[in-house]
Every structure is written in structure tokens, then in C-alpha cells.
Amino acid sequence: MELTPIQTFVIALLFRISVPILLFVVVLYFYKKKGNNKKK
């Protein structure tokens, strides 16, 4: 499958946007889990 430069650019852009958001969500999730465990 051939990718045009524009498609490659869009995919790279989506990656750069989605990866930090995913990391942020995962960190928040673990932080909340730790917080709940400390309260108990």
C-alpha cells in the first residue's frame, strides 16, 4: 500500500497527538488506583 506524503504527515500528526493523551490517561488511571488503595 503506497502512502502519499500528506497521508504520512497526517498519520505522524495523529500519532504525536494520541500518544501523549494515552500516556496521560494511563498515568491518571494508575494514580487514581494508588490513591484509592491509600485511603483503604
Secondary structure, DSSP 4 states (H G I P E B T S, - for coil): ----HHHHHHHHHHHHHHHHHHHHHHHHHHHHHHHHHHH-
